[in-house]
């Protein structure tokens, strides 16, 4: 019964964590920091315009991927990247066997 009680408690905590998100102020700081980083890259003087464009593009791509990962992992229990309930189901099945 103790193991089953822990399972029910873990299940409740997981359901509660589904609604947890990053606060809006944190998203504002992430986006503002990305814009500041990109705009500050124009302060470095590079003679070759193509090289400057390539550096800014690579920086933008890196920042974009980082923001995408933060967005994808913002809700860890939802979507394709979310955690699956397989381990909880396995424990439940083992505990409930007659």
Secondary structure, DSSP 4 states (H G I P E B T S, - for coil): -HHHHHHHHHHHHHHHHTT----HHHHHHHHHHHHHHHHHGGGS--S-HHHHHHHHHHHHHHHHHHHHHHHHTSSTTSSTTSPPTHHHHHHHHHHT--
